[in-house]
């Protein structure tokens, strides 16, 4: 992996941890490291448990890159969407142990997993792009439309509504929440349950079930690569 992504291999699963500063920002290095981790897990035939640092899963894309230039912003957003597409298509189950706040791309990563476990507490989960002056990208809209509960879709994408962990379950960002000291053990128990699935049937069913929106996300990524991205405070 690299210095911002840790990979720990166990018998039935691999624990992948994002460690990139206080915000656990999604940078080029994080995306590259996650792809390398997924490559290794696929080669080892392992279920993935993806987690972050205590109190912070991820606050989203690295703003130093996003505000550098429109080209940099477009490139990073495109690579982030390609990462989500890979996660949604990944042949093995991806369990996300959401270790705290998950905002913007951090929340989109939640929407890209197969089973999402959050923790109780005063944590923020949601899509704040419009709040910070970023017109939502097409791939983001398609991912959110596919994975969020219908009544929360526009509230989340257009209104930048941010949720507590318990409300994030209703919205569709999380599947369950536990106390922080039970997060990893619950993720491991879930991985052990998922290990009982027939791997071929799981992979094929996932692609069949998600085919309509995976195709829409692919087209949206191509469209986004041609659109200027700006972030402002107004």
ABEGO torsion letter per residue (X at the ends): XBAABBBBBBAABBBBBBBBEAAGBBBAAAAAAAAAAAAAAAAAGBBBBBBBBBGBABAEBBAAAAAABAAAAAAAAAAAAAAAAAAAABABBBBBBBAEBBBEAAAAAAAABABBBBBBEBBBBEBAAAAAGBBBBAAAAAAAAAABBAAAAAAAAAAGBBBBAAAAAAAGABABBBBAAAAAAAAAAAAAAAAABBAAAAAAAAAAAAAAAAAAAAAAAAAAAABBBBBBAX
